[in-house]
Amino acid sequence: MKIIFLDFDGVLNNLKSITDRQMFSPPNMENLKRIVDETDAQFCLSTSHRYIPFSLAMFDMVCQKIGIQNRIYGKTKDNVEKASMVQGAQQRVQEIREWLEQHPEVSKWVVLDDMDMKIDNFIRTNYLLGLTEDDATNAINILNS
């Protein structure tokens, strides 16, 4: 099984789409679709939006519209009790590692995020642009290696 650890802000949207009040940017979503189409990967949501019903409904609607529905395999656990010890990117890395330990069926994985994270298989997106074609190509290469 192949997994994409997915952040929303700065990955599936960008500065222009946020200014235009779009939660998900069409070009960024098309790049995500390309990754899915070329790797058959599932999503594990690591975004802070993963427990917000409205955000999840919007994501599901956009995914259905572009033809990549039913791809959410899981969500990382929100380690609120550890939040005082580790902040931001470090906390997200810990959540991803814990999720991977609990899912030995995962053979390949990639992390898409705009935060600077110290973890293998990481692609840092530029929040001004979101998920670019080059980012998508790098993710495909990691997942299909």
Backbone as a chain_set.jsonl record, in Angstrom:
{"seq": "MKIIFLDFDGVLNNLKSITDRQMFSPPNMENLKRIVDETDAQFCLSTSHRYIPFSLAMFDMVCQKIGIQNRIYGKTKDNVEKASMVQGAQQRVQEIREWLEQHPEVSKWVVLDDMDMKIDNFIRTNYLLGLTEDDATNAINILNS", "coords": {"N": [[0.841, -1.181, 0.0], [0.483, 2.226, -0.768], [0.985, 5.44, 0.583], [0.006, 8.822, 0.947], [0.908, 11.307, 3.003], [-0.901, 13.979, 3.897], [-1.097, 17.433, 3.874], [-3.205, 20.317, 3.917], [-3.307, 23.295, 3.756], [-1.181, 25.403, 1.981], [-0.373, 23.351, 0.438], [-2.526, 22.102, -0.993], [-3.744, 24.412, -1.522], [-2.891, 27.831, -2.251], [-1.208, 31.023, -2.096], [-2.611, 32.727, -3.897], [-5.067, 31.338, -4.302], [-6.11, 31.358, -1.724], [-6.403, 34.084, -1.327], [-8.376, 34.475, -3.21], [-10.384, 33.249, -1.898], [-10.614, 30.455, -2.064], [-10.659, 27.233, -0.9], [-9.386, 25.031, -1.916], [-7.097, 24.83, -4.496], [-7.569, 24.617, -7.961], [-5.334, 23.961, -9.84], [-3.454, 22.877, -8.016], [-4.899, 20.74, -6.968], [-5.189, 19.21, -9.283], [-2.554, 18.422, -9.643], [-2.297, 16.782, -7.412], [-4.119, 14.804, -8.144], [-2.775, 13.744, -10.34], [-0.612, 12.473, -9.037], [-2.008, 10.461, -7.623], [-3.216, 9.089, -9.775], [-0.954, 8.045, -11.046], [0.254, 6.474, -9.143], [-1.54, 5.08, -7.55], [-2.01, 5.681, -4.908], [-3.17, 6.082, -1.487], [-4.694, 8.371, 0.899], [-3.418, 9.663, 3.943], [-4.487, 11.772, 6.248], [-2.723, 14.396, 7.498], [-3.017, 16.969, 7.99], [-3.995, 19.945, 9.785], [-6.646, 20.287, 9.432], [-7.895, 17.859, 9.61], [-9.803, 16.992, 11.436], [-11.956, 18.624, 11.123], [-15.152, 18.887, 10.236], [-16.38, 20.461, 8.116], [-14.182, 21.151, 6.459], [-13.326, 18.598, 5.688], [-15.575, 17.717, 4.29], [-15.598, 19.533, 2.159], [-13.15, 18.855, 0.956], [-13.68, 16.215, 0.221], [-15.758, 16.666, -1.63], [-14.426, 18.127, -3.667], [-12.52, 16.241, -4.421], [-14.176, 14.194, -5.425], [-15.228, 15.549, -7.616], [-12.986, 15.766, -9.301], [-12.336, 13.177, -9.694], [-10.988, 11.468, -7.852], [-12.068, 10.133, -5.651], [-12.88, 8.552, -2.458], [-10.379, 7.996, -1.24], [-9.277, 8.426, 1.247], [-7.518, 6.911, 3.631], [-6.781, 7.048, 6.236], [-6.182, 9.024, 9.252], [-3.771, 10.953, 10.917], [-3.139, 10.669, 14.408], [-4.151, 13.123, 16.689], [-1.937, 14.48, 18.738], [-2.492, 15.907, 21.271], [-1.785, 15.885, 23.951], [0.953, 15.869, 23.81], [1.6, 18.26, 22.792], [2.659, 20.41, 24.246], [5.251, 19.659, 24.585], [6.426, 19.203, 22.074], [6.344, 21.128, 19.175], [4.463, 22.259, 16.308], [5.987, 21.418, 13.316], [7.636, 19.371, 14.331], [5.873, 17.999, 15.998], [4.026, 17.069, 14.11], [5.65, 15.352, 12.613], [6.166, 13.383, 14.556], [3.549, 12.402, 14.898], [3.1, 11.299, 12.352], [5.097, 9.297, 12.279], [4.215, 7.646, 14.392], [1.775, 6.809, 13.314], [2.643, 5.357, 11.082], [3.996, 3.249, 12.382], [1.835, 1.831, 13.361], [0.698, 0.83, 11.099], [1.706, -1.477, 9.352], [1.208, -2.393, 6.814], [1.804, -0.483, 4.97], [3.83, 0.145, 2.302], [5.157, 2.041, 0.768], [5.596, 5.553, 1.089], [4.913, 9.087, 1.215], [5.434, 12.437, 2.294], [3.637, 15.363, 2.079], [3.913, 18.666, 2.608], [3.968, 22.089, 3.745], [5.441, 22.926, 5.857], [8.682, 22.918, 7.385], [10.022, 19.893, 7.713], [11.685, 17.285, 9.414], [12.042, 14.452, 8.176], [12.017, 11.308, 6.48], [11.313, 10.864, 2.947], [10.083, 13.279, 2.344], [8.465, 16.056, 0.924], [8.718, 19.353, 0.563], [6.442, 21.841, 0.08], [5.98, 25.043, -1.456], [4.321, 27.542, 0.106], [3.356, 29.721, -1.262], [2.845, 28.791, -3.773], [1.784, 26.206, -3.577], [1.155, 22.706, -4.248], [3.175, 21.799, -6.786], [3.848, 20.939, -10.284], [6.44, 19.882, -10.409], [6.774, 19.098, -7.722], [4.826, 17.108, -7.637], [5.885, 15.268, -9.476], [8.224, 14.522, -8.085], [7.041, 13.29, -5.85], [5.725, 11.145, -7.072], [7.935, 9.738, -8.033], [9.102, 8.943, -5.589], [7.07, 7.324, -4.509], [6.831, 5.327, -6.437], [9.261, 4.112, -6.507]], "CA": [[0.0, 0.0, 0.0], [1.177, 3.504, -0.859], [0.283, 6.47, 1.352], [0.394, 10.231, 0.88], [0.569, 12.092, 4.192], [-1.366, 15.162, 3.195], [-1.475, 18.694, 4.489], [-4.048, 21.093, 3.0], [-2.859, 24.675, 3.566], [0.162, 25.506, 1.426], [-0.173, 22.191, -0.442], [-3.682, 22.031, -1.892], [-4.093, 25.779, -1.851], [-1.714, 28.685, -2.345], [-1.518, 32.4, -1.723], [-3.647, 33.258, -4.783], [-6.368, 30.71, -4.055], [-6.595, 31.83, -0.426], [-6.863, 35.455, -1.581], [-9.642, 34.333, -3.944], [-11.285, 32.522, -0.997], [-10.752, 29.059, -2.469], [-9.994, 26.346, 0.041], [-8.547, 24.136, -2.709], [-6.738, 25.405, -5.786], [-7.682, 23.625, -9.044], [-4.065, 23.402, -10.318], [-2.853, 22.05, -6.963], [-5.674, 19.496, -6.917], [-4.839, 18.423, -10.479], [-1.251, 17.799, -9.368], [-2.573, 15.668, -6.498], [-4.755, 13.763, -8.96], [-1.715, 13.103, -11.123], [0.096, 11.552, -8.142], [-2.891, 9.318, -7.383], [-3.373, 8.342, -11.025], [0.289, 7.365, -11.425], [0.779, 5.62, -8.066], [-2.647, 4.41, -6.871], [-1.819, 5.91, -3.466], [-4.262, 6.497, -0.61], [-4.334, 9.513, 1.739], [-3.506, 9.753, 5.396], [-4.55, 13.21, 6.485], [-1.901, 14.914, 8.597], [-3.392, 18.377, 8.073], [-4.751, 20.372, 10.971], [-8.067, 20.239, 9.049], [-8.355, 16.462, 9.563], [-10.937, 16.765, 12.33], [-12.929, 19.7, 10.903], [-16.122, 18.32, 9.297], [-16.572, 21.279, 6.919], [-12.992, 20.996, 5.612], [-13.34, 17.24, 5.129], [-16.657, 17.663, 3.297], [-15.128, 20.274, 0.982], [-12.114, 18.04, 0.323], [-14.364, 15.085, -0.412], [-16.493, 17.168, -2.781], [-13.466, 18.459, -4.721], [-11.942, 14.968, -4.886], [-15.188, 13.549, -6.273], [-15.344, 16.326, -8.852], [-11.849, 15.511, -10.187], [-12.22, 11.741, -9.929], [-10.108, 10.717, -6.943], [-12.848, 9.933, -4.432], [-12.684, 7.366, -1.617], [-8.939, 7.777, -1.1], [-8.805, 8.654, 2.618], [-7.276, 5.648, 4.322], [-6.684, 7.307, 7.67], [-5.78, 10.338, 9.743], [-2.847, 10.839, 12.036], [-3.738, 10.977, 15.704], [-3.809, 14.436, 17.214], [-1.254, 14.274, 20.014], [-2.675, 17.127, 22.052], [-1.057, 15.77, 25.214], [2.379, 16.1, 23.563], [1.737, 19.565, 22.142], [3.508, 21.31, 25.014], [6.649, 19.211, 24.477], [6.878, 19.349, 20.691], [5.444, 22.046, 18.5], [4.457, 22.398, 14.868], [6.507, 20.381, 12.427], [8.113, 18.234, 15.128], [4.702, 17.253, 16.442], [3.469, 16.38, 12.949], [6.563, 14.236, 12.317], [5.894, 12.348, 15.556], [2.243, 11.818, 14.579], [3.284, 10.462, 11.156], [5.872, 8.106, 12.677], [3.34, 6.772, 15.183], [0.799, 6.22, 12.399], [3.352, 4.335, 10.294], [4.252, 2.092, 13.262], [0.57, 1.114, 13.531], [0.211, 0.402, 9.786], [2.793, -2.172, 8.653], [0.814, -2.672, 5.428], [2.294, 0.594, 4.109], [5.125, -0.198, 1.708], [5.761, 3.289, 0.286], [4.881, 6.722, 1.581], [5.493, 10.4, 0.991], [4.836, 13.504, 3.095], [3.482, 16.628, 1.358], [3.635, 19.683, 3.619], [4.729, 23.314, 3.547], [6.298, 23.141, 7.02], [9.978, 22.27, 7.269], [9.96, 18.702, 8.546], [12.843, 16.392, 9.366], [11.529, 13.093, 8.044], [12.267, 10.724, 5.166], [10.244, 10.91, 1.939], [9.406, 14.554, 2.559], [8.485, 17.073, -0.115], [8.239, 20.625, 1.114], [5.84, 22.718, -0.91], [6.062, 26.474, -1.209], [2.945, 27.961, 0.384], [2.946, 30.704, -2.263], [2.464, 28.07, -4.985], [1.13, 24.931, -3.313], [1.702, 21.508, -4.886], [3.517, 22.088, -8.179], [4.112, 19.779, -11.133], [7.712, 19.292, -9.968], [6.506, 18.398, -6.459], [4.081, 15.893, -7.978], [6.844, 14.338, -10.084], [9.06, 13.993, -7.0], [6.224, 12.371, -5.055], [5.535, 9.932, -7.904], [9.207, 9.001, -8.026], [9.268, 8.311, -4.274], [6.061, 6.269, -4.326], [7.011, 4.249, -7.424], [10.656, 3.613, -6.494]], "C": [[0.885, 1.243, 0.0], [0.322, 4.582, -0.205], [0.89, 7.846, 1.085], [-0.053, 10.879, 2.184], [0.323, 13.504, 3.698], [-1.735, 16.308, 4.117], [-2.36, 19.429, 3.48], [-3.439, 22.47, 2.708], [-1.405, 24.717, 3.102], [0.524, 24.338, 0.535], [-1.298, 22.162, -1.471], [-4.295, 23.399, -2.16], [-2.796, 26.584, -1.878], [-2.14, 30.111, -2.041], [-2.637, 32.981, -2.586], [-5.015, 32.649, -4.483], [-6.954, 31.153, -2.718], [-7.131, 33.261, -0.573], [-8.207, 35.441, -2.305], [-10.698, 33.563, -3.151], [-11.608, 31.11, -1.475], [-9.992, 28.199, -1.471], [-9.032, 25.41, -0.684], [-8.334, 24.746, -4.09], [-6.855, 24.347, -6.88], [-6.341, 23.099, -9.576], [-3.38, 22.495, -9.282], [-3.574, 20.714, -6.841], [-5.384, 18.613, -8.133], [-3.481, 17.755, -10.303], [-1.403, 16.639, -8.387], [-3.199, 14.5, -7.259], [-3.716, 13.017, -9.788], [-0.927, 12.107, -10.27], [-0.73, 10.29, -7.931], [-3.006, 8.455, -8.638], [-2.128, 7.514, -11.356], [0.838, 6.431, -10.35], [-0.273, 4.755, -7.393], [-2.545, 4.544, -5.344], [-3.12, 6.333, -2.792], [-3.766, 7.675, 0.229], [-4.401, 9.161, 3.216], [-3.436, 11.242, 5.688], [-3.74, 13.581, 7.725], [-2.184, 16.4, 8.824], [-4.109, 18.707, 9.376], [-6.255, 20.375, 10.694], [-8.676, 18.841, 9.206], [-9.535, 16.142, 10.478], [-11.999, 17.864, 12.216], [-13.922, 19.216, 9.845], [-16.308, 19.131, 8.014], [-15.405, 21.113, 5.95], [-12.982, 19.633, 4.941], [-14.418, 17.099, 4.063], [-16.245, 18.386, 2.016], [-14.073, 19.47, 0.225], [-12.743, 16.873, -0.425], [-15.093, 15.525, -1.681], [-15.547, 17.467, -3.96], [-12.832, 17.188, -5.28], [-12.921, 14.225, -5.797], [-15.265, 14.235, -7.629], [-14.208, 16.011, -9.828], [-11.556, 14.019, -10.367], [-11.232, 10.985, -9.071], [-10.798, 10.495, -5.593], [-12.457, 8.632, -3.718], [-11.215, 7.01, -1.454], [-8.441, 7.982, 0.32], [-8.732, 7.317, 3.336], [-7.213, 5.859, 5.836], [-6.317, 8.748, 7.956], [-4.77, 10.105, 10.851], [-3.578, 11.252, 13.312], [-3.252, 12.346, 16.159], [-3.229, 14.247, 18.617], [-1.293, 15.532, 20.873], [-1.862, 17.071, 23.345], [0.436, 16.007, 25.043], [2.637, 17.498, 23.023], [2.63, 20.518, 22.925], [4.978, 20.931, 24.912], [7.213, 19.431, 23.081], [5.87, 20.192, 19.923], [5.543, 21.921, 16.983], [4.94, 21.195, 14.093], [6.981, 19.162, 13.203], [6.952, 17.373, 15.595], [4.116, 16.457, 15.285], [4.343, 15.19, 12.558], [6.305, 13.083, 13.277], [4.569, 11.641, 15.266], [2.336, 10.893, 13.365], [4.037, 9.184, 11.513], [5.018, 7.122, 13.475], [2.32, 6.078, 14.288], [1.45, 5.108, 11.577], [3.629, 3.076, 11.119], [3.0, 1.227, 13.405], [0.018, 0.561, 12.216], [1.332, -0.246, 8.971], [2.467, -2.516, 7.196], [1.319, -1.609, 4.446], [3.698, 0.239, 3.618], [5.881, 1.039, 1.223], [4.929, 4.449, 0.799], [5.653, 7.995, 1.256], [4.733, 11.409, 1.848], [4.816, 14.777, 2.252], [3.055, 17.688, 2.359], [4.445, 20.927, 3.296], [5.564, 23.687, 4.773], [7.613, 22.41, 6.796], [10.027, 21.103, 8.25], [11.202, 17.842, 8.344], [12.341, 14.951, 9.387], [11.85, 12.603, 6.632], [11.07, 10.96, 4.253], [9.415, 12.187, 2.023], [9.572, 15.467, 1.355], [7.875, 18.335, 0.47], [7.71, 21.487, -0.019], [6.049, 24.174, -0.489], [4.631, 26.98, -1.033], [2.446, 29.019, -0.6], [2.376, 30.029, -3.503], [1.613, 26.841, -4.725], [1.835, 23.812, -4.067], [1.916, 21.761, -6.383], [3.689, 20.794, -8.978], [5.41, 19.092, -10.727], [7.548, 18.53, -8.658], [5.8, 17.075, -6.74], [5.008, 14.849, -8.588], [7.742, 13.714, -9.025], [8.293, 12.992, -6.152], [6.004, 11.06, -5.801], [6.79, 9.085, -7.91], [9.436, 8.289, -6.694], [8.309, 7.121, -4.137], [6.24, 5.091, -5.292], [8.432, 3.683, -7.443], [10.743, 2.196, -5.983]], "O": [[1.905, 1.295, 0.686], [-0.892, 4.64, -0.402], [2.107, 8.01, 1.009], [-1.25, 10.989, 2.447], [1.217, 14.149, 3.149], [-2.567, 16.171, 5.014], [-2.255, 19.167, 2.282], [-3.099, 22.777, 1.566], [-0.517, 24.149, 3.738], [1.6, 24.321, -0.063], [-1.049, 22.194, -2.676], [-5.246, 23.525, -2.931], [-1.728, 26.061, -1.56], [-3.311, 30.367, -1.759], [-3.524, 33.658, -2.066], [-6.013, 33.367, -4.416], [-8.17, 31.306, -2.596], [-8.175, 33.603, -0.018], [-9.069, 36.283, -2.051], [-11.774, 33.261, -3.667], [-12.73, 30.629, -1.313], [-8.806, 28.424, -1.23], [-7.992, 25.037, -0.141], [-9.29, 25.129, -4.763], [-6.285, 23.266, -6.734], [-6.208, 21.888, -9.753], [-2.799, 21.47, -9.637], [-2.942, 19.678, -6.635], [-5.34, 17.389, -8.009], [-3.282, 16.633, -10.768], [-0.716, 15.625, -8.514], [-2.842, 13.343, -7.035], [-3.779, 11.794, -9.916], [-0.609, 11.012, -10.736], [-0.214, 9.179, -8.047], [-2.905, 7.23, -8.565], [-2.239, 6.408, -11.885], [1.779, 5.679, -10.605], [0.074, 3.782, -6.723], [-2.939, 3.648, -4.598], [-4.034, 6.862, -3.426], [-2.567, 7.95, 0.271], [-5.306, 8.463, 3.674], [-2.43, 11.89, 5.402], [-4.031, 13.143, 8.838], [-1.645, 17.007, 9.749], [-4.748, 17.849, 9.985], [-7.053, 20.456, 11.628], [-9.868, 18.666, 8.954], [-10.193, 15.118, 10.3], [-12.84, 18.016, 13.103], [-13.569, 19.142, 8.668], [-16.388, 18.552, 6.931], [-15.618, 20.951, 4.748], [-12.664, 19.523, 3.757], [-14.205, 16.437, 3.046], [-16.513, 17.905, 0.914], [-14.098, 19.411, -1.004], [-12.38, 16.582, -1.565], [-15.047, 14.829, -2.695], [-15.833, 17.106, -5.101], [-12.63, 17.077, -6.489], [-12.521, 13.688, -6.83], [-15.357, 13.576, -8.665], [-14.423, 15.987, -11.04], [-10.641, 13.643, -11.1], [-10.69, 9.967, -9.502], [-10.186, 10.649, -4.536], [-11.807, 7.752, -4.283], [-10.851, 5.836, -1.526], [-7.265, 7.731, 0.583], [-9.749, 6.681, 3.61], [-7.549, 4.966, 6.614], [-6.164, 9.572, 7.055], [-4.904, 9.164, 11.633], [-4.5, 12.068, 13.291], [-2.073, 12.675, 16.022], [-3.944, 13.899, 19.557], [-0.262, 16.139, 21.161], [-1.315, 18.083, 23.783], [1.125, 16.314, 26.015], [3.791, 17.875, 22.82], [3.299, 21.358, 22.324], [5.855, 21.768, 25.123], [8.375, 19.812, 22.939], [4.664, 19.97, 20.029], [6.579, 21.527, 16.447], [4.385, 20.101, 14.194], [6.751, 18.031, 12.773], [7.045, 16.145, 15.587], [3.749, 15.295, 15.456], [3.822, 14.13, 12.208], [6.232, 11.929, 12.854], [4.48, 10.418, 15.378], [1.723, 9.825, 13.349], [3.645, 8.098, 11.086], [5.089, 5.913, 13.259], [2.03, 4.897, 14.475], [0.865, 4.04, 11.402], [3.511, 1.962, 10.609], [3.107, 0.01, 13.554], [-1.018, -0.105, 12.214], [1.846, 0.349, 8.024], [3.358, -2.888, 6.432], [1.268, -1.81, 3.233], [4.624, 0.059, 4.409], [7.111, 1.073, 1.266], [3.709, 4.343, 0.928], [6.867, 7.98, 1.051], [3.537, 11.252, 2.096], [5.857, 15.219, 1.766], [1.953, 17.619, 2.903], [5.489, 20.841, 2.649], [6.315, 24.661, 4.733], [7.654, 21.398, 6.096], [10.069, 21.301, 9.465], [11.699, 17.7, 7.226], [12.228, 14.321, 10.438], [11.943, 13.402, 5.7], [9.96, 11.22, 4.718], [8.204, 12.174, 1.802], [10.674, 15.634, 0.833], [6.696, 18.383, 0.821], [8.435, 21.82, -0.957], [6.265, 24.477, 0.685], [3.816, 26.85, -1.946], [1.237, 29.193, -0.755], [1.537, 30.597, -4.202], [0.799, 26.467, -5.569], [2.987, 23.962, -4.476], [0.96, 21.914, -7.143], [3.675, 19.698, -8.418], [5.481, 17.863, -10.702], [8.109, 17.447, -8.491], [6.135, 16.047, -6.152], [4.92, 13.669, -8.248], [7.997, 12.51, -9.059], [8.838, 11.955, -5.773], [6.091, 9.985, -5.209], [6.723, 7.86, -7.804], [9.912, 7.154, -6.674], [8.707, 6.043, -3.697], [5.834, 3.972, -4.978], [8.765, 2.867, -8.302], [11.835, 1.632, -5.909]]}, "num_chains": 1, "name": "protein.A"}
